[in-house]
Amino acid sequence: MTKTDLKASGLEVIGYRGIFPNRGKYIPADEALEYALEQCGVVVDARAPAAGEFLSMLPEWFFSGNWIPEYGYPEGGTG
């Protein structure tokens, strides 16, 4: 399923399940940015020109390795 298909279906990433060295870990989507920043040792100045773009792409990049995204409907949503 492509990102376009997922968006059209109403599904979204609700969390990330770790595999290999991250086995046994689960990070809810609403904690993903904070977790990625902490694990990378990054502190972001929100006033920086590219801060918004960086923060929006970081979780997708960080969780693209040893993590499997889990999809579901947002709270209150239905399939």
CNS distance restraints for C-alpha pairs under 8 A (distance, minus, plus):
assign (resid   1 and name CA) (resid   5 and name CA) 5.85 0.50 0.50
assign (resid   1 and name CA) (resid   6 and name CA) 6.58 0.50 0.50
assign (resid   2 and name CA) (resid   6 and name CA) 6.24 0.50 0.50
assign (resid   3 and name CA) (resid   7 and name CA) 6.12 0.50 0.50
assign (resid   4 and name CA) (resid   8 and name CA) 6.15 0.50 0.50
assign (resid   5 and name CA) (resid   9 and name CA) 6.13 0.50 0.50
assign (resid   6 and name CA) (resid  10 and name CA) 6.35 0.50 0.50
assign (resid   6 and name CA) (resid  11 and name CA) 5.30 0.50 0.50
assign (resid   6 and name CA) (resid  12 and name CA) 6.74 0.50 0.50
assign (resid   7 and name CA) (resid  11 and name CA) 6.04 0.50 0.50
assign (resid   7 and name CA) (resid  12 and name CA) 6.91 0.50 0.50
assign (resid   9 and name CA) (resid  79 and name CA) 7.23 0.50 0.50
assign (resid  10 and name CA) (resid  73 and name CA) 6.29 0.50 0.50
assign (resid  10 and name CA) (resid  74 and name CA) 7.96 0.50 0.50
assign (resid  10 and name CA) (resid  77 and name CA) 7.82 0.50 0.50
assign (resid  10 and name CA) (resid  78 and name CA) 7.90 0.50 0.50
assign (resid  10 and name CA) (resid  79 and name CA) 6.95 0.50 0.50
assign (resid  11 and name CA) (resid  71 and name CA) 6.03 0.50 0.50
assign (resid  11 and name CA) (resid  72 and name CA) 5.12 0.50 0.50
assign (resid  11 and name CA) (resid  73 and name CA) 4.85 0.50 0.50
assign (resid  11 and name CA) (resid  74 and name CA) 7.24 0.50 0.50
assign (resid  11 and name CA) (resid  79 and name CA) 7.82 0.50 0.50
assign (resid  12 and name CA) (resid  71 and name CA) 5.30 0.50 0.50
assign (resid  12 and name CA) (resid  72 and name CA) 5.66 0.50 0.50
assign (resid  12 and name CA) (resid  73 and name CA) 6.15 0.50 0.50
assign (resid  12 and name CA) (resid  74 and name CA) 6.86 0.50 0.50
assign (resid  13 and name CA) (resid  29 and name CA) 6.47 0.50 0.50
assign (resid  13 and name CA) (resid  69 and name CA) 6.17 0.50 0.50
assign (resid  13 and name CA) (resid  70 and name CA) 5.62 0.50 0.50
assign (resid  13 and name CA) (resid  71 and name CA) 4.47 0.50 0.50
assign (resid  13 and name CA) (resid  72 and name CA) 6.43 0.50 0.50
assign (resid  14 and name CA) (resid  28 and name CA) 6.06 0.50 0.50
assign (resid  14 and name CA) (resid  29 and name CA) 4.97 0.50 0.50
assign (resid  14 and name CA) (resid  30 and name CA) 7.78 0.50 0.50
assign (resid  14 and name CA) (resid  69 and name CA) 7.60 0.50 0.50
assign (resid  14 and name CA) (resid  70 and name CA) 5.79 0.50 0.50
assign (resid  14 and name CA) (resid  71 and name CA) 5.44 0.50 0.50
assign (resid  14 and name CA) (resid  72 and name CA) 5.90 0.50 0.50
assign (resid  14 and name CA) (resid  73 and name CA) 7.77 0.50 0.50
assign (resid  14 and name CA) (resid  74 and name CA) 7.50 0.50 0.50
assign (resid  15 and name CA) (resid  26 and name CA) 6.95 0.50 0.50
assign (resid  15 and name CA) (resid  27 and name CA) 5.49 0.50 0.50
assign (resid  15 and name CA) (resid  28 and name CA) 4.03 0.50 0.50
assign (resid  15 and name CA) (resid  29 and name CA) 4.29 0.50 0.50
assign (resid  15 and name CA) (resid  30 and name CA) 7.79 0.50 0.50
assign (resid  15 and name CA) (resid  32 and name CA) 7.65 0.50 0.50
assign (resid  15 and name CA) (resid  69 and name CA) 5.95 0.50 0.50
assign (resid  15 and name CA) (resid  70 and name CA) 5.31 0.50 0.50
assign (resid  15 and name CA) (resid  71 and name CA) 7.24 0.50 0.50
assign (resid  16 and name CA) (resid  26 and name CA) 5.65 0.50 0.50
assign (resid  16 and name CA) (resid  27 and name CA) 5.21 0.50 0.50
assign (resid  16 and name CA) (resid  28 and name CA) 6.37 0.50 0.50
assign (resid  16 and name CA) (resid  29 and name CA) 6.92 0.50 0.50
assign (resid  16 and name CA) (resid  63 and name CA) 7.25 0.50 0.50
assign (resid  16 and name CA) (resid  67 and name CA) 5.90 0.50 0.50
assign (resid  16 and name CA) (resid  68 and name CA) 5.48 0.50 0.50
assign (resid  16 and name CA) (resid  69 and name CA) 4.46 0.50 0.50
assign (resid  16 and name CA) (resid  70 and name CA) 5.74 0.50 0.50
assign (resid  17 and name CA) (resid  23 and name CA) 7.55 0.50 0.50
assign (resid  17 and name CA) (resid  24 and name CA) 7.46 0.50 0.50
assign (resid  17 and name CA) (resid  25 and name CA) 6.01 0.50 0.50
assign (resid  17 and name CA) (resid  26 and name CA) 4.61 0.50 0.50
assign (resid  17 and name CA) (resid  27 and name CA) 6.66 0.50 0.50
assign (resid  17 and name CA) (resid  67 and name CA) 5.45 0.50 0.50
assign (resid  17 and name CA) (resid  68 and name CA) 5.17 0.50 0.50
assign (resid  17 and name CA) (resid  69 and name CA) 6.39 0.50 0.50
assign (resid  17 and name CA) (resid  70 and name CA) 7.06 0.50 0.50
assign (resid  18 and name CA) (resid  22 and name CA) 4.41 0.50 0.50
assign (resid  18 and name CA) (resid  23 and name CA) 4.68 0.50 0.50
assign (resid  18 and name CA) (resid  24 and name CA) 6.18 0.50 0.50
assign (resid  18 and name CA) (resid  25 and name CA) 5.12 0.50 0.50
assign (resid  18 and name CA) (resid  26 and name CA) 6.17 0.50 0.50
assign (resid  18 and name CA) (resid  66 and name CA) 5.93 0.50 0.50
assign (resid  18 and name CA) (resid  67 and name CA) 4.40 0.50 0.50
assign (resid  18 and name CA) (resid  68 and name CA) 6.34 0.50 0.50
assign (resid  19 and name CA) (resid  23 and name CA) 4.25 0.50 0.50
assign (resid  19 and name CA) (resid  24 and name CA) 7.38 0.50 0.50
assign (resid  19 and name CA) (resid  66 and name CA) 5.21 0.50 0.50
assign (resid  19 and name CA) (resid  67 and name CA) 5.60 0.50 0.50
assign (resid  19 and name CA) (resid  68 and name CA) 7.22 0.50 0.50
assign (resid  20 and name CA) (resid  66 and name CA) 6.32 0.50 0.50
assign (resid  21 and name CA) (resid  66 and name CA) 7.22 0.50 0.50
assign (resid  22 and name CA) (resid  66 and name CA) 6.54 0.50 0.50
assign (resid  22 and name CA) (resid  67 and name CA) 7.35 0.50 0.50
assign (resid  27 and name CA) (resid  31 and name CA) 6.42 0.50 0.50
assign (resid  27 and name CA) (resid  32 and name CA) 6.14 0.50 0.50
assign (resid  27 and name CA) (resid  35 and name CA) 7.83 0.50 0.50
assign (resid  28 and name CA) (resid  32 and name CA) 6.31 0.50 0.50
assign (resid  29 and name CA) (resid  33 and name CA) 7.92 0.50 0.50
assign (resid  31 and name CA) (resid  35 and name CA) 6.14 0.50 0.50
assign (resid  32 and name CA) (resid  36 and name CA) 6.04 0.50 0.50
assign (resid  32 and name CA) (resid  59 and name CA) 6.06 0.50 0.50
assign (resid  33 and name CA) (resid  37 and name CA) 6.13 0.50 0.50
assign (resid  33 and name CA) (resid  55 and name CA) 7.32 0.50 0.50
assign (resid  33 and name CA) (resid  58 and name CA) 6.97 0.50 0.50
assign (resid  33 and name CA) (resid  59 and name CA) 5.49 0.50 0.50
assign (resid  34 and name CA) (resid  38 and name CA) 6.14 0.50 0.50
assign (resid  35 and name CA) (resid  39 and name CA) 6.07 0.50 0.50
assign (resid  36 and name CA) (resid  40 and name CA) 6.05 0.50 0.50
assign (resid  36 and name CA) (resid  58 and name CA) 7.12 0.50 0.50
assign (resid  36 and name CA) (resid  59 and name CA) 6.26 0.50 0.50
assign (resid  36 and name CA) (resid  62 and name CA) 6.24 0.50 0.50
assign (resid  37 and name CA) (resid  41 and name CA) 5.98 0.50 0.50
assign (resid  37 and name CA) (resid  42 and name CA) 5.11 0.50 0.50
assign (resid  37 and name CA) (resid  43 and name CA) 7.00 0.50 0.50
assign (resid  37 and name CA) (resid  58 and name CA) 8.00 0.50 0.50
assign (resid  38 and name CA) (resid  42 and name CA) 6.40 0.50 0.50
assign (resid  44 and name CA) (resid  48 and name CA) 7.94 0.50 0.50
assign (resid  44 and name CA) (resid  51 and name CA) 6.82 0.50 0.50
assign (resid  45 and name CA) (resid  51 and name CA) 6.88 0.50 0.50
assign (resid  46 and name CA) (resid  51 and name CA) 5.49 0.50 0.50
assign (resid  46 and name CA) (resid  52 and name CA) 7.20 0.50 0.50
assign (resid  47 and name CA) (resid  51 and name CA) 6.94 0.50 0.50
assign (resid  50 and name CA) (resid  54 and name CA) 6.05 0.50 0.50
assign (resid  51 and name CA) (resid  55 and name CA) 6.02 0.50 0.50
assign (resid  52 and name CA) (resid  56 and name CA) 6.17 0.50 0.50
assign (resid  53 and name CA) (resid  57 and name CA) 6.36 0.50 0.50
assign (resid  54 and name CA) (resid  58 and name CA) 5.99 0.50 0.50
assign (resid  55 and name CA) (resid  59 and name CA) 7.63 0.50 0.50
assign (resid  57 and name CA) (resid  61 and name CA) 6.32 0.50 0.50
assign (resid  58 and name CA) (resid  62 and name CA) 5.89 0.50 0.50
assign (resid  59 and name CA) (resid  63 and name CA) 5.85 0.50 0.50
assign (resid  60 and name CA) (resid  64 and name CA) 6.03 0.50 0.50
assign (resid  61 and name CA) (resid  65 and name CA) 7.90 0.50 0.50
assign (resid  63 and name CA) (resid  67 and name CA) 5.38 0.50 0.50
assign (resid  63 and name CA) (resid  68 and name CA) 7.56 0.50 0.50
assign (resid  63 and name CA) (resid  69 and name CA) 7.79 0.50 0.50
assign (resid  64 and name CA) (resid  68 and name CA) 7.76 0.50 0.50
assign (resid  73 and name CA) (resid  77 and name CA) 5.39 0.50 0.50
assign (resid  73 and name CA) (resid  78 and name CA) 6.13 0.50 0.50
assign (resid  73 and name CA) (resid  79 and name CA) 6.86 0.50 0.50
assign (resid  74 and name CA) (resid  78 and name CA) 7.95 0.50 0.50
